Amino acid sequence: MLKRLMNDHKHIAILLDVLAKKNIKLSEGEAVNFALIRDVVEYMQVYAEHSHHPLEDITYDYFVKKFSSPCNTQLHEEHSRLAEYSGALMYSLNLILSDVVISREKLVTDLQAYVEIQQKHMQYEETELFPLFAKQLKEEDWLKIKSQCDKQLVEDPLFSDNDETIFDELREHIFHADKS
């Protein structure tokens, strides 16, 4: 399960890089593919917020309970804040894709804030939480965590070998970006 969390982070980092590059172009006045940006944010909502983050929450809560650790609310608060940011960003992107005028500066600022908060969040988890999980949780703990997560866990709709056509344009963009 920890391997899955770390793998998800690698994939999310790829997508945050896509957003950061699109945001640079946007800030320089260049045309960008707003549908592609929306697909990244939608992926974050569909997969990260509904499968990845709950897995982290369940793992953290299990850890706190098992080791009687003082509960820090930072993880849960950040997950809530990330959902708010992605919701607001998705709202703006949907308006743009519906031909409603949105300030370029606002979108640049919102997109930059979204990327930064995501990156800081992953850094917190990778430097503070994941090492604790790796050190303290044993195989039987991970099996218990997995059983608690089974309802939340879904196959990654973008970075897996399934035949789903969702996120095809985004998948192609990432594939071609790796080639150049």
C-alpha positions as CSV (number, residue, x, y, z in Angstrom):
1,M,0.0,0.0,0.0
2,L,2.8,2.4,0.8
3,K,4.3,1.6,-2.6
4,R,1.0,2.5,-4.2
5,L,0.9,5.8,-2.3
6,M,4.5,6.7,-3.4
7,N,3.7,5.6,-7.0
8,D,0.6,7.9,-7.0
9,H,2.8,10.7,-5.9
10,K,5.1,10.2,-8.8
11,H,2.1,10.3,-11.1
12,I,0.7,13.4,-9.5
13,A,4.1,15.1,-9.8
14,I,4.0,14.5,-13.5
15,L,0.6,16.1,-13.7
16,L,1.6,19.1,-11.6
17,D,4.5,19.6,-13.9
18,V,2.1,19.7,-16.8
19,L,0.0,22.3,-15.0
20,A,3.1,24.4,-14.1
21,K,4.2,24.4,-17.7
22,K,0.8,25.3,-19.0
23,N,0.6,28.1,-16.4
24,I,3.9,29.5,-17.6
25,K,2.5,29.7,-21.1
26,L,-0.7,31.2,-19.8
27,S,1.2,33.8,-17.8
28,E,3.2,34.7,-20.9
29,G,0.0,35.3,-22.9
30,E,0.3,32.1,-25.0
31,A,-2.6,30.0,-25.9
32,V,-3.1,26.9,-23.8
33,N,-5.4,23.8,-24.0
34,F,-7.9,24.5,-21.3
35,A,-9.5,21.2,-21.8
36,L,-6.2,19.5,-21.0
37,I,-5.8,21.6,-17.8
38,R,-9.4,20.7,-16.8
39,D,-8.6,17.0,-17.4
40,V,-5.6,17.2,-15.0
41,V,-7.8,18.8,-12.3
42,E,-10.6,16.3,-13.0
43,Y,-8.1,13.5,-12.6
44,M,-7.1,15.0,-9.2
45,Q,-10.8,15.1,-8.2
46,V,-11.8,11.7,-9.5
47,Y,-8.7,9.7,-8.4
48,A,-6.6,11.6,-5.9
49,E,-9.5,13.0,-3.8
50,H,-11.6,9.9,-3.9
51,S,-9.1,7.1,-3.7
52,H,-5.6,8.3,-3.0
53,H,-6.4,10.8,-0.2
54,P,-8.8,8.4,1.6
55,L,-6.1,5.7,1.6
56,E,-3.7,8.2,3.2
57,D,-6.3,9.2,5.7
58,I,-7.2,5.6,6.7
59,T,-3.5,4.8,6.9
60,Y,-2.8,7.8,9.1
61,D,-5.8,7.2,11.4
62,Y,-4.8,3.5,11.7
63,F,-1.2,4.6,12.6
64,V,-2.4,7.1,15.2
65,K,-4.7,4.5,16.8
66,K,-2.2,1.7,16.8
67,F,0.7,3.6,18.3
68,S,-1.4,6.0,20.5
69,S,0.3,8.8,18.7
70,P,-1.1,12.3,19.2
71,C,-3.4,13.1,16.3
72,N,-2.2,15.9,14.1
73,T,-5.0,17.3,12.0
74,Q,-2.7,18.7,9.3
75,L,-3.3,15.8,6.8
76,H,-7.1,15.9,7.0
77,E,-7.1,19.7,6.8
78,E,-4.8,19.7,3.8
79,H,-7.0,17.1,2.0
80,S,-10.0,19.3,2.6
81,R,-8.2,22.4,1.4
82,L,-7.0,20.6,-1.7
83,A,-10.6,19.6,-2.5
84,E,-11.7,23.2,-2.2
85,Y,-8.9,24.5,-4.4
86,S,-9.6,21.9,-7.1
87,G,-13.3,22.6,-6.9
88,A,-12.8,26.3,-7.4
89,L,-10.2,25.8,-10.2
90,M,-12.6,23.3,-11.9
91,Y,-15.4,25.9,-11.7
92,S,-13.2,28.5,-13.4
93,L,-12.0,26.1,-16.1
94,N,-15.6,25.0,-16.9
95,L,-16.6,28.7,-17.2
96,I,-13.8,29.3,-19.6
97,L,-14.7,26.2,-21.6
98,S,-18.2,27.5,-21.8
99,D,-16.9,30.7,-23.3
100,V,-17.4,32.8,-20.1
101,V,-14.6,35.4,-19.8
102,I,-12.4,34.9,-16.7
103,S,-9.4,37.1,-15.9
104,R,-6.2,35.5,-17.1
105,E,-4.4,36.9,-14.1
106,K,-6.9,35.2,-11.7
107,L,-6.5,31.9,-13.5
108,V,-2.7,32.2,-13.5
109,T,-2.7,33.0,-9.8
110,D,-5.2,30.2,-8.9
111,L,-3.3,27.6,-11.0
112,Q,0.0,28.6,-9.4
113,A,-1.5,28.4,-5.9
114,Y,-3.0,25.0,-6.8
115,V,0.3,23.5,-8.0
116,E,2.2,24.9,-5.0
117,I,-0.3,23.7,-2.4
118,Q,-0.3,20.2,-4.0
119,Q,3.6,20.1,-4.1
120,K,3.9,21.2,-0.4
121,H,1.3,18.7,0.6
122,M,3.1,15.8,-1.1
123,Q,6.4,17.0,0.4
124,Y,4.9,16.9,3.9
125,E,3.6,13.4,3.3
126,E,6.9,12.2,1.8
127,T,9.1,13.7,4.5
128,E,6.9,13.3,7.6
129,L,4.3,10.6,7.2
130,F,5.6,8.0,4.7
131,P,8.9,7.4,6.6
132,L,6.9,6.8,9.8
133,F,4.6,4.4,8.0
134,A,7.5,2.6,6.4
135,K,9.3,2.2,9.7
136,Q,6.5,1.3,12.0
137,L,3.8,-0.5,10.0
138,K,4.3,-4.2,9.4
139,E,2.8,-6.4,6.7
140,E,-0.2,-7.4,8.9
141,D,-0.9,-3.7,9.5
142,W,-0.9,-3.0,5.7
143,L,-3.3,-5.9,5.2
144,K,-5.7,-4.4,7.8
145,I,-5.4,-1.0,6.2
146,K,-6.1,-2.5,2.7
147,S,-9.2,-4.2,4.0
148,Q,-10.4,-0.9,5.4
149,C,-9.6,0.8,2.1
150,D,-11.2,-1.7,-0.3
151,K,-14.3,0.4,-0.9
152,Q,-12.3,3.5,-1.6
153,L,-9.6,2.0,-3.8
154,V,-10.1,2.4,-7.5
155,E,-7.8,1.6,-10.3
156,D,-5.9,4.7,-11.5
157,P,-7.9,5.9,-14.5
158,L,-4.8,7.5,-16.2
159,F,-1.7,5.6,-15.1
160,S,-2.9,2.0,-15.4
161,D,-3.1,-0.4,-18.3
162,N,-6.9,-0.4,-18.4
163,D,-8.9,0.1,-21.6
164,E,-10.8,3.1,-20.3
165,T,-10.9,6.0,-22.7
166,I,-11.2,8.6,-20.0
167,F,-8.3,11.0,-20.0
168,D,-7.1,9.9,-23.5
169,E,-6.0,13.4,-24.5
170,L,-4.1,13.8,-21.2
171,R,-2.5,10.4,-21.6
172,E,-1.4,11.3,-25.1
173,H,0.0,14.6,-24.0
174,I,2.1,13.0,-21.2
175,F,3.3,10.3,-23.6
176,H,4.4,12.9,-26.2
177,A,5.9,15.2,-23.6
178,D,8.1,12.3,-22.5
179,K,9.4,11.9,-26.1
180,S,10.4,15.5,-26.5
